Amino acid sequence: MECLSCKTSIKNINQPCQNCGILPLQIYRCTNPICQRIQYYNETCSYCQNLLIGPMSDSTIHLGENSYHLREFIGGGGMGEVYRAIEENKVGAYLREVAVKLNKQSFSHDNFIRFRQEAQNLTKLKNPHNTRVYHYGEERKNETLTAQFIVMELLEGSTLEKRLQAKPISLLEGLIIYKQIAKALQEAHQKKNNPQRSKAIQHPGHGRWQPSCSRFWFGQTPRNRRSSRNNLY
């Protein structure tokens, strides 16, 4: 994992970066693809006013030997919230950035079962253009459920819609992207995931942009009540 400030490799998030001296858990990166400025704790980005911190930011949840330090708020709505997180192995084997989706309504039995089923279905997806799901977790204290969550691949980049608005693509590139997305959605449909609730996100890969389809569904965003079709992760 790299330091957000200077890109130097770091092995311990509880110690200052050897190059710039900043503690990894003291700084945040704006999740707006256009901004991505590094800054200290603030409810909104100091540069673009994008929502930076969520209700669960700075908390830590656990799964086996792994700890997940929740950082910036990525998106959310009535049922779920997604955060950038740092996955830390207790034995110090590795650090990596992931995305963690939390079920805000885990107290409801129906939503608890629905969320667990969603995680089970998503782990079956193997197409490289479907977002990878690493783990499903339930954290309990004194036999009381305190967190239900899905650990997944953290996507860097922007939506395909914004990519097309910024720069036209060639017919050949468009056909390649179309084929990649179609195969990803075909797999999701065959394995009982709802392809209508997917959105393509483009991220750098092997020297060119590649699409990834994500199926995470939130309902309406609490900030501006816009349709979730514009706020999928």
N, C-alpha and C positions, 0 to 999 in steps of 0.2 A: 504494500500500500504506500502511496505517496503523500507527502505533506501537501495540504491544499494551498499553502502559501508559496512554497519554493520548489515543489515537485521532488524534493529529496525523499528517498526511500526511508520509511520509518518502521520500526519493529515493536515499539511500545507506545501506546497512545497516552499513557500516564506520565510520560517523560517529555521534556521539551525537544523539539526537532534539533538535531545536532548542527544543522546548517543555519537556520533562522532564529532558533530559540523560542519558537511559539509552541504552546501546548496544543496538540491536535484537537482536543475537546473544547478549546476556547474559541475556535473560529468556525464560520459557517460559509457555505457557498450558495448563492442565489440559484434557485431551481429554474428560473426563467432562462431558456436556451439562448436568448439574445443577450442577456446580462451576464450571469454566472460570476458576479463579482464576489470576492472574498471579503468578509467583514466579521465584526464581533457581534455578540448577541443583540438582537433587536426584533421586535414583533414583525416588522416588515423590512424589506430590503431598503437600505439607505439610498440606493441609486435609482431603482425602478419602481419601488413601492409594492413589489410582488410579496405576497404573504410568505414569510420566512420561517416562523416558528409556529408549531401547533401545540395542542394541549399536552401531548405526550413527548414533545421534544425534551432532551436532556434526561429522559428516564432510561432505564435498562431492564430488559427482559431476558429470560434465560431458557435454554433448551439443551439438556444434557450437559456436555462440557463447554458449550458455546454461550457467549453473552452477546447481546445485541444492543448497542448504544444508539438510541434513536436520536437523530439529528434534525435536518431540515424537513419541513412539511412539504410533501409533493402534491397531494390532492386528496379530496375526500368529499363526503356528503352524509346522507342520512344513516347509512349502515357501516361504511368503512372509511378508514383513513390510511394513507400510505406515507411512509417516511423514508428518507435516506438513512441508512444505518451502517455502523461499523461492526462487523462480525469479528469477535475476538475469541480465539480458542484458549481455554483456561490453562493449558499446558504451554501456551506460547507458540503453537505450531504455525499459526498464520494470522494475518489480518486481511480483511477485504471489505470493500464497499458493497452493500446489497440494498435492496428495497424491502421494506417490511410492511405488509398490509395487516391492520388490526381490525377486528370485529368490534365495533362500538356497542353492538346490541347482543353480545354473547349471553346476557342475562335472560334473553328470550330463548326458550328451548327450541322453537322452530328455526330461529335465525342461527342458533348454535349448530344444529344439524345441517342446515343449508350451507353454512360456511365450511363445515368439515367436508361435506360432499363436493363442494366446489374445489377445495384443495386436492381431494383424491382424484377428481377428473383432470385437473390441470397437471398433476404430476405424470399423467399418462402421455402428455404431448411430447413428441420427440423431434418434430420438424425444427430445424435450426432457425426458422423464421417465426416460431412461436416463442414468446417469452419463457425462459426457463424458470421452473420452480424448484428450489433446493430443498426446502423443509416445510413441514406443517407442525405447529407447536401449540401446546396448552400449558400455561404456567399456573400453578396452584400454590396457595399458601394456606396451611391448616385445612386442607381439603376444599378450600374455596377457590373457584376459578377467578384469577386476576387478569389473565390475558389469553386471548385466542388469536393466532396470527399465522400468516403465510410468509415465508422468506423466499424472495425471488431475485432474479437478475435485475441489476440496476441499469436502466437504459440511459445512455448518453446520446443527445441529439435533439431533434425536433420532429414534429408531426410531418407526415408526407404532404399534407395540405400546405403547411408553411414552406416546406422545401420547394414545392411547385410555384408558390407565389414569389419566392425569391429569385428563382432562375428556371427557365424552361429546360426540359430534358429532351433528349433525342428520342425518336420513335423506337430505336433498338433498346435503349435503356428503359423506356416505358414498358415495352413488352417483357423485358426481363423481370422488372419489378412486379408487373401484373401476374406473371407466372409464379413467382415466389410467394406472393400474398395469397393467390388462389390455392396453392398446395397447402399452405399453412391453415387456411380457413376450411379446406376440405377435411384435413385431419381433425380439426376442432369439432366439426359437424359430425364426423363418424364416431368420435369418442364422447358425444353428448355434451359438448360445450356449445354455447349459443354463438354462432358466427356473426349474428347481427349486432352483437355487443362488443365487437372487436374494433380496434383502430390501429392503423399502421404508423409506426414510429421509425424514422430513419436514423441510423447511427453509423459512425465511421467503422469500417471493418476491412482489413486487408487492402488498405489504400483507396477504397471507394465506399460510397454510402450503400448500406444494406437495410432492407426493411425488417422490422420485427412487429408481430401482431400481439396485442395485449387485450385480454378479455375482462379486465377488472372494472367493475360497474359500481358507481357510487350513488346514483340519484342526483339530486341537485346540490350545487356547491353552496356552502353557507354564506359566502362573501357576497355574491351577486345574484344568486338564485337562477343562474343560467342553466339551460339543459345540459345534462351530463354528457351528451353526445360530443360536446366540445371540451370535456374535462376527463377523458379516460386516461388511465396510465397504462 
